[in-house]
């Protein structure tokens, strides 16, 4: 029986606490250095603790410009309502914005680093592309020069072949002329040989006849 009574009281007490929480609202300590939290709704009551600016408080009760509040530690007391605000104090807003800015800066730091890396890679690729374009232009010039030289080589080859044929023809003609010259020389030598032989024979024959005639004349004179 006693156990049932205690359970009933606990349930009622929980319901009362939940009812307070359902009707409770939150306020902040306004932009002051600190405010006092007292045991009752007047400056005559004892100070329980000091609450710094921006402290989040849950309002449990209101009375003649005073609020009974509960802080994050669970302690309750009374504070002057005019020292509280339903909006986040400017200092806390600034701190929150600064923290958000810092978080964004840290979060974007990796992205900025990646962007810088990509920009450096892009510049490197642009430089490589420029060098490649210059090398390609140089190769184009060399290719054009090689084509010109190749055309000259073909022309020189054709001229060489033509000259070779002409040279062979000239050599053949020279050989023919040499043969003809040799034949002419042989014929001339033979002619001169025959001419000389004829002269010698004529002289010999003339001498022979002259000698014979002289012998005849001598023989006639003796008789």
PyMOL commands that set and color helices and strands:
alter all, ss='L'
color gray80, all
select helices_A, chain A and resi 2-23+81-83+90-222
alter helices_A, ss='H'
color red, helices_A
select strands_A, chain A and resi 25-29+34-38+47-52+56-63+66-70+76-80+84-85
alter strands_A, ss='S'
color yellow, strands_A
deselect
rebuild
show_as cartoon
